[in-house]
């Protein structure tokens, strides 16, 4: 993973620890978090796990603009594509 847009101010990742619908997002976070954080060391990345939570990512940009993507039931590869589009 490379550095994200400078206008990106925060990432919030929500998912369920046990739900099959969150499986792809759990795999994506486990395999990519270290590389994302290394490429963006000053970007706050908040990981929130909650029973029954919908798999989703929120990106907060300059001027309070926020975007959300829902990732329930997607594979780690599909999530990577959607995630990359969100943070560019």
Beta strands, then each sheet from edge to edge (+ up, - down):
strand 1: 8-15
strand 2: 44-49
strand 3: 56-61
strand 4: 66-70
sheet 1: 2+ 1+ 3- 4+
end
